Amino acid sequence: MIKNITLSADETLIQQARRANAENTTLNDLFRAWLEQYVAKPAAADQYLALMEQIKHIQAGRQFSREEMNERR
């Protein structure tokens, strides 16, 4: 089911956003894409925490120096 909502924004901002027509999309489509990304953020954080929980038993074997931790190869 799709539910309609009403948004308010500064008129200048809306005019600038009208470029969406040049990208063959609508502000509605852009908002839906943003909303999907927004609600996915907690899921990504939960996945990260679950991964950290799974690998918490792994030990590096020693303390690394600051230089070693920041070394670029």
N, CA, C and O atoms as a GROMACS GRO file, in nm:
protein
  292
    1MET      N    1   0.084  -0.117   0.000
    1MET     CA    2   0.000   0.000   0.000
    1MET      C    3   0.089   0.124   0.000
    1MET      O    4   0.184   0.133   0.078
    2ILE      N    5   0.059   0.218  -0.084
    2ILE     CA    6   0.133   0.344  -0.089
    2ILE      C    7   0.052   0.450  -0.017
    2ILE      O    8  -0.069   0.463  -0.037
    3LYS      N    9   0.119   0.525   0.066
    3LYS     CA   10   0.053   0.630   0.143
    3LYS      C   11   0.108   0.765   0.096
    3LYS      O   12   0.228   0.781   0.079
    4ASN      N   13   0.021   0.860   0.077
    4ASN     CA   14   0.062   0.994   0.038
    4ASN      C   15   0.102   1.075   0.160
    4ASN      O   16   0.041   1.064   0.267
    5ILE      N   17   0.204   1.159   0.142
    5ILE     CA   18   0.246   1.252   0.247
    5ILE      C   19   0.266   1.388   0.183
    5ILE      O   20   0.282   1.399   0.061
    6THR      N   21   0.264   1.491   0.263
    6THR     CA   22   0.288   1.627   0.216
    6THR      C   23   0.415   1.678   0.280
    6THR      O   24   0.434   1.664   0.401
    7LEU      N   25   0.501   1.736   0.200
    7LEU     CA   26   0.626   1.792   0.249
    7LEU      C   27   0.627   1.942   0.228
    7LEU      O   28   0.563   1.993   0.136
    8SER      N   29   0.700   2.012   0.313
    8SER     CA   30   0.717   2.156   0.299
    8SER      C   31   0.865   2.185   0.284
    8SER      O   32   0.949   2.122   0.350
    9ALA      N   33   0.898   2.280   0.198
    9ALA     CA   34   1.038   2.319   0.178
    9ALA      C   35   1.043   2.462   0.127
    9ALA      O   36   0.944   2.515   0.076
   10ASP      N   37   1.158   2.522   0.143
   10ASP     CA   38   1.181   2.658   0.094
   10ASP      C   39   1.160   2.662  -0.057
   10ASP      O   40   1.203   2.572  -0.129
   11GLU      N   41   1.092   2.766  -0.106
   11GLU     CA   42   1.060   2.776  -0.248
   11GLU      C   43   1.185   2.772  -0.336
   11GLU      O   44   1.184   2.711  -0.442
   12THR      N   45   1.291   2.837  -0.291
   12THR     CA   46   1.416   2.838  -0.368
   12THR      C   47   1.473   2.697  -0.379
   12THR      O   48   1.522   2.657  -0.484
   13LEU      N   49   1.466   2.624  -0.271
   13LEU     CA   50   1.515   2.487  -0.270
   13LEU      C   51   1.434   2.400  -0.365
   13LEU      O   52   1.491   2.316  -0.436
   14ILE      N   53   1.305   2.418  -0.367
   14ILE     CA   54   1.220   2.341  -0.458
   14ILE      C   55   1.255   2.373  -0.603
   14ILE      O   56   1.263   2.282  -0.686
   15GLN      N   57   1.275   2.501  -0.634
   15GLN     CA   58   1.310   2.540  -0.770
   15GLN      C   59   1.443   2.477  -0.811
   15GLN      O   60   1.457   2.430  -0.924
   16GLN      N   61   1.539   2.475  -0.721
   16GLN     CA   62   1.668   2.414  -0.752
   16GLN      C   63   1.654   2.264  -0.772
   16GLN      O   64   1.725   2.204  -0.853
   17ALA      N   65   1.563   2.203  -0.699
   17ALA     CA   66   1.543   2.059  -0.710
   17ALA      C   67   1.470   2.019  -0.837
   17ALA      O   68   1.469   1.901  -0.873
   18ARG      N   69   1.410   2.112  -0.904
   18ARG     CA   70   1.336   2.082  -1.028
   18ARG      C   71   1.427   2.026  -1.136
   18ARG      O   72   1.380   1.978  -1.239
   19ARG      N   73   1.557   2.033  -1.115
   19ARG     CA   74   1.651   1.975  -1.212
   19ARG      C   75   1.628   1.825  -1.226
   19ARG      O   76   1.677   1.763  -1.320
   20ALA      N   77   1.553   1.767  -1.134
   20ALA     CA   78   1.522   1.625  -1.141
   20ALA      C   79   1.457   1.590  -1.275
   20ALA      O   80   1.476   1.480  -1.326
   21ASN      N   81   1.380   1.682  -1.330
   21ASN     CA   82   1.318   1.657  -1.461
   21ASN      C   83   1.423   1.636  -1.568
   21ASN      O   84   1.403   1.556  -1.659
   22ALA      N   85   1.535   1.707  -1.558
   22ALA     CA   86   1.642   1.691  -1.656
   22ALA      C   87   1.711   1.555  -1.640
   22ALA      O   88   1.776   1.508  -1.734
   23GLU      N   89   1.697   1.493  -1.525
   23GLU     CA   90   1.757   1.362  -1.500
   23GLU      C   91   1.658   1.250  -1.525
   23GLU      O   92   1.683   1.135  -1.487
   24ASN      N   93   1.547   1.280  -1.588
   24ASN     CA   94   1.442   1.183  -1.619
   24ASN      C   95   1.391   1.111  -1.494
   24ASN      O   96   1.368   0.990  -1.495
   25THR      N   97   1.375   1.185  -1.387
   25THR     CA   98   1.318   1.131  -1.264
   25THR      C   99   1.232   1.240  -1.202
   25THR      O  100   1.226   1.352  -1.251
   26THR      N  101   1.166   1.206  -1.094
   26THR     CA  102   1.080   1.302  -1.026
   26THR      C  103   1.129   1.322  -0.884
   26THR      O  104   1.207   1.242  -0.832
   27LEU      N  105   1.085   1.430  -0.822
   27LEU     CA  106   1.118   1.451  -0.682
   27LEU      C  107   1.060   1.338  -0.597
   27LEU      O  108   1.120   1.299  -0.497
   28ASN      N  109   0.946   1.287  -0.636
   28ASN     CA  110   0.885   1.176  -0.566
   28ASN      C  111   0.976   1.052  -0.569
   28ASN      O  112   0.997   0.987  -0.467
   29ASP      N  113   1.031   1.021  -0.688
   29ASP     CA  114   1.122   0.908  -0.700
   29ASP      C  115   1.249   0.930  -0.617
   29ASP      O  116   1.300   0.837  -0.554
   30LEU      N  117   1.300   1.052  -0.619
   30LEU     CA  118   1.420   1.083  -0.542
   30LEU      C  119   1.394   1.069  -0.392
   30LEU      O  120   1.478   1.018  -0.318
   31PHE      N  121   1.278   1.114  -0.348
   31PHE     CA  122   1.243   1.102  -0.207
   31PHE      C  123   1.229   0.956  -0.167
   31PHE      O  124   1.276   0.917  -0.060
   32ARG      N  125   1.165   0.876  -0.251
   32ARG     CA  126   1.151   0.733  -0.220
   32ARG      C  127   1.287   0.666  -0.207
   32ARG      O  128   1.309   0.585  -0.116
   33ALA      N  129   1.380   0.699  -0.298
   33ALA     CA  130   1.515   0.642  -0.292
   33ALA      C  131   1.585   0.685  -0.164
   33ALA      O  132   1.651   0.604  -0.098
   34TRP      N  133   1.572   0.812  -0.128
   34TRP     CA  134   1.633   0.862  -0.005
   34TRP      C  135   1.574   0.790   0.116
   34TRP      O  136   1.648   0.751   0.207
   35LEU      N  137   1.442   0.773   0.118
   35LEU     CA  138   1.376   0.710   0.231
   35LEU      C  139   1.421   0.565   0.247
   35LEU      O  140   1.441   0.518   0.359
   36GLU      N  141   1.438   0.494   0.136
   36GLU     CA  142   1.488   0.356   0.141
   36GLU      C  143   1.628   0.351   0.200
   36GLU      O  144   1.659   0.263   0.281
   37GLN      N  145   1.714   0.445   0.161
   37GLN     CA  146   1.850   0.449   0.215
   37GLN      C  147   1.847   0.484   0.363
   37GLN      O  148   1.923   0.428   0.442
   38TYR      N  149   1.761   0.575   0.400
   38TYR     CA  150   1.752   0.621   0.539
   38TYR      C  151   1.712   0.506   0.633
   38TYR      O  152   1.773   0.489   0.739
   39VAL      N  153   1.613   0.429   0.594
   39VAL     CA  154   1.568   0.321   0.681
   39VAL      C  155   1.664   0.202   0.678
   39VAL      O  156   1.660   0.118   0.768
   40ALA      N  157   1.751   0.194   0.578
   40ALA     CA  158   1.848   0.085   0.570
   40ALA      C  159   1.967   0.108   0.664
   40ALA      O  160   2.037   0.013   0.698
   41LYS      N  161   1.991   0.231   0.706
   41LYS     CA  162   2.106   0.261   0.791
   41LYS      C  163   2.109   0.179   0.919
   41LYS      O  164   2.214   0.123   0.951
   42PRO      N  165   2.000   0.170   0.995
   42PRO     CA  166   2.006   0.088   1.116
   42PRO      C  167   2.038  -0.058   1.086
   42PRO      O  168   2.108  -0.124   1.164
   43ALA      N  169   1.990  -0.110   0.975
   43ALA     CA  170   2.018  -0.248   0.938
   43ALA      C  171   2.167  -0.266   0.913
   43ALA      O  172   2.225  -0.367   0.953
   44ALA      N  173   2.230  -0.170   0.849
   44ALA     CA  174   2.374  -0.178   0.824
   44ALA      C  175   2.451  -0.175   0.956
   44ALA      O  176   2.547  -0.249   0.973
   45ALA      N  177   2.409  -0.091   1.047
   45ALA     CA  178   2.474  -0.085   1.179
   45ALA      C  179   2.455  -0.216   1.253
   45ALA      O  180   2.548  -0.265   1.317
   46ASP      N  181   2.337  -0.273   1.246
   46ASP     CA  182   2.311  -0.402   1.312
   46ASP      C  183   2.397  -0.512   1.252
   46ASP      O  184   2.446  -0.599   1.324
   47GLN      N  185   2.414  -0.510   1.118
   47GLN     CA  186   2.499  -0.610   1.052
   47GLN      C  187   2.644  -0.596   1.096
   47GLN      O  188   2.712  -0.696   1.118
   48TYR      N  189   2.691  -0.473   1.109
   48TYR     CA  190   2.826  -0.450   1.155
   48TYR      C  191   2.845  -0.503   1.297
   48TYR      O  192   2.944  -0.572   1.325
   49LEU      N  193   2.752  -0.472   1.385
   49LEU     CA  194   2.763  -0.518   1.524
   49LEU      C  195   2.758  -0.670   1.531
   49LEU      O  196   2.830  -0.730   1.612
   50ALA      N  197   2.676  -0.733   1.449
   50ALA     CA  198   2.669  -0.879   1.448
   50ALA      C  199   2.802  -0.939   1.400
   50ALA      O  200   2.848  -1.039   1.456
   51LEU      N  201   2.862  -0.877   1.299
   51LEU     CA  202   2.993  -0.924   1.251
   51LEU      C  203   3.098  -0.910   1.360
   51LEU      O  204   3.177  -1.002   1.382
   52MET      N  205   3.101  -0.796   1.428
   52MET     CA  206   3.199  -0.775   1.534
   52MET      C  207   3.181  -0.877   1.647
   52MET      O  208   3.278  -0.921   1.708
   53GLU      N  209   3.056  -0.914   1.674
   53GLU     CA  210   3.028  -1.014   1.777
   53GLU      C  211   3.080  -1.151   1.732
   53GLU      O  212   3.133  -1.227   1.814
   54GLN      N  213   3.066  -1.182   1.604
   54GLN     CA  214   3.112  -1.311   1.552
   54GLN      C  215   3.264  -1.324   1.556
   54GLN      O  216   3.315  -1.434   1.577
   55ILE      N  217   3.336  -1.214   1.538
   55ILE     CA  218   3.482  -1.223   1.530
   55ILE      C  219   3.554  -1.172   1.654
   55ILE      O  220   3.675  -1.151   1.652
   56LYS      N  221   3.480  -1.152   1.762
   56LYS     CA  222   3.541  -1.095   1.882
   56LYS      C  223   3.645  -1.188   1.944
   56LYS      O  224   3.730  -1.143   2.020
   57HIS      N  225   3.640  -1.315   1.913
   57HIS     CA  226   3.734  -1.410   1.968
   57HIS      C  227   3.872  -1.404   1.900
   57HIS      O  228   3.968  -1.461   1.951
   58ILE      N  229   3.882  -1.336   1.787
   58ILE     CA  230   4.008  -1.328   1.714
   58ILE      C  231   4.102  -1.232   1.786
   58ILE      O  232   4.066  -1.119   1.817
   59GLN      N  233   4.224  -1.280   1.811
   59GLN     CA  234   4.325  -1.200   1.878
   59GLN      C  235   4.441  -1.175   1.782
   59GLN      O  236   4.482  -1.265   1.709
   60ALA      N  237   4.492  -1.053   1.781
   60ALA     CA  238   4.604  -1.018   1.693
   60ALA      C  239   4.735  -1.079   1.743
   60ALA      O  240   4.829  -1.093   1.665
   61GLY      N  241   4.742  -1.114   1.868
   61GLY     CA  242   4.862  -1.176   1.921
   61GLY      C  243   4.955  -1.079   1.990
   61GLY      O  244   5.039  -1.120   2.071
   62ARG      N  245   4.942  -0.952   1.960
   62ARG     CA  246   5.026  -0.850   2.025
   62ARG      C  247   4.967  -0.712   2.000
   62ARG      O  248   4.876  -0.696   1.919
   63GLN      N  249   5.018  -0.615   2.072
   63GLN     CA  250   4.978  -0.476   2.050
   63GLN      C  251   5.056  -0.419   1.932
   63GLN      O  252   5.177  -0.441   1.922
   64PHE      N  253   4.989  -0.349   1.844
   64PHE     CA  254   5.056  -0.286   1.731
   64PHE      C  255   5.086  -0.140   1.764
   64PHE      O  256   5.010  -0.074   1.836
   65SER      N  257   5.198  -0.091   1.711
   65SER     CA  258   5.233   0.049   1.732
   65SER      C  259   5.142   0.136   1.645
   65SER      O  260   5.077   0.087   1.553
   66ARG      N  261   5.140   0.264   1.676
   66ARG     CA  262   5.060   0.358   1.598
   66ARG      C  263   5.104   0.357   1.452
   66ARG      O  264   5.021   0.362   1.362
   67GLU      N  265   5.234   0.353   1.430
   67GLU     CA  266   5.289   0.351   1.294
   67GLU      C  267   5.244   0.226   1.219
   67GLU      O  268   5.208   0.233   1.101
   68GLU      N  269   5.246   0.112   1.287
   68GLU     CA  270   5.203  -0.012   1.223
   68GLU      C  271   5.054  -0.010   1.188
   68GLU      O  272   5.015  -0.056   1.080
   69MET      N  273   4.973   0.044   1.276
   69MET     CA  274   4.830   0.049   1.251
   69MET      C  275   4.795   0.144   1.136
   69MET      O  276   4.694   0.124   1.068
   70ASN      N  277   4.876   0.246   1.114
   70ASN     CA  278   4.848   0.345   1.010
   70ASN      C  279   4.931   0.324   0.884
   70ASN      O  280   4.926   0.406   0.792
   71GLU      N  281   5.006   0.215   0.879
   71GLU     CA  282   5.093   0.189   0.764
   71GLU      C  283   5.010   0.166   0.638
   71GLU      O  284   4.909   0.095   0.640
   72ARG      N  285   5.052   0.226   0.531
   72ARG     CA  286   4.985   0.210   0.400
   72ARG      C  287   5.075   0.124   0.312
   72ARG      O  288   5.196   0.143   0.306
   73ARG      N  289   5.015   0.031   0.244
   73ARG     CA  290   5.092  -0.056   0.153
   73ARG      C  291   5.046  -0.041   0.013
   73ARG      O  292   5.099  -0.106  -0.077
   0.00000   0.00000   0.00000
